Amino acid sequence: MSIHQQIWVQAGSIEVTLGDNVYHLGTGDCFAMQLNAPMTYRNPTNAPARYVVVIVAG
């Protein structure tokens, strides 16, 4: 079964690490990926970040 995830940043910024790749996302950015490696989220600033995560398995 494959699992897909989409992240939509509503405010602020976040870093998403998927395997060895780091993605920098800011307000309004949307990022879709297949979850096939370890993943982490990180807010690189002191400002609040708000984001939506949608996960689909199938």
Contacts in CASP RR format, 6 or more apart in sequence:
PFRMAT RR
TARGET T0000
AUTHOR 0000-0000-0000
METHOD contacts of the structure
MODEL  1
MSIHQQIWVQAGSIEVTLGDNVYHLGTGDCFAMQLNAPMTYRNPTNAPAR
YVVVIVAG
1 57 0 8 1.000
1 58 0 8 1.000
2 34 0 8 1.000
2 36 0 8 1.000
2 57 0 8 1.000
2 58 0 8 1.000
3 34 0 8 1.000
3 35 0 8 1.000
3 55 0 8 1.000
3 56 0 8 1.000
3 57 0 8 1.000
3 58 0 8 1.000
4 32 0 8 1.000
4 33 0 8 1.000
4 34 0 8 1.000
4 35 0 8 1.000
4 55 0 8 1.000
4 56 0 8 1.000
4 57 0 8 1.000
5 32 0 8 1.000
5 33 0 8 1.000
5 34 0 8 1.000
5 35 0 8 1.000
5 39 0 8 1.000
5 53 0 8 1.000
5 54 0 8 1.000
5 55 0 8 1.000
5 56 0 8 1.000
6 30 0 8 1.000
6 31 0 8 1.000
6 32 0 8 1.000
6 33 0 8 1.000
6 53 0 8 1.000
6 54 0 8 1.000
7 14 0 8 1.000
7 16 0 8 1.000
7 25 0 8 1.000
7 30 0 8 1.000
7 31 0 8 1.000
7 32 0 8 1.000
7 51 0 8 1.000
7 52 0 8 1.000
7 53 0 8 1.000
8 28 0 8 1.000
8 29 0 8 1.000
8 30 0 8 1.000
8 51 0 8 1.000
8 52 0 8 1.000
8 54 0 8 1.000
9 25 0 8 1.000
9 26 0 8 1.000
9 27 0 8 1.000
9 28 0 8 1.000
9 29 0 8 1.000
9 30 0 8 1.000
9 49 0 8 1.000
9 50 0 8 1.000
9 51 0 8 1.000
10 27 0 8 1.000
10 28 0 8 1.000
10 50 0 8 1.000
10 51 0 8 1.000
10 52 0 8 1.000
11 27 0 8 1.000
11 48 0 8 1.000
11 49 0 8 1.000
11 50 0 8 1.000
12 26 0 8 1.000
12 27 0 8 1.000
12 43 0 8 1.000
12 45 0 8 1.000
12 47 0 8 1.000
12 48 0 8 1.000
12 49 0 8 1.000
12 50 0 8 1.000
13 24 0 8 1.000
13 25 0 8 1.000
13 26 0 8 1.000
13 27 0 8 1.000
13 43 0 8 1.000
13 44 0 8 1.000
13 45 0 8 1.000
13 47 0 8 1.000
13 49 0 8 1.000
14 25 0 8 1.000
14 26 0 8 1.000
14 41 0 8 1.000
14 42 0 8 1.000
14 43 0 8 1.000
14 44 0 8 1.000
14 49 0 8 1.000
14 51 0 8 1.000
15 22 0 8 1.000
15 23 0 8 1.000
15 24 0 8 1.000
15 25 0 8 1.000
15 41 0 8 1.000
15 42 0 8 1.000
15 43 0 8 1.000
15 44 0 8 1.000
16 22 0 8 1.000
16 23 0 8 1.000
16 25 0 8 1.000
16 31 0 8 1.000
16 33 0 8 1.000
16 39 0 8 1.000
16 40 0 8 1.000
16 41 0 8 1.000
17 23 0 8 1.000
17 38 0 8 1.000
17 39 0 8 1.000
17 40 0 8 1.000
17 42 0 8 1.000
18 33 0 8 1.000
18 35 0 8 1.000
18 37 0 8 1.000
18 38 0 8 1.000
18 39 0 8 1.000
19 37 0 8 1.000
19 38 0 8 1.000
19 39 0 8 1.000
20 37 0 8 1.000
23 31 0 8 1.000
24 44 0 8 1.000
25 31 0 8 1.000
25 51 0 8 1.000
33 39 0 8 1.000
35 55 0 8 1.000
43 49 0 8 1.000
END
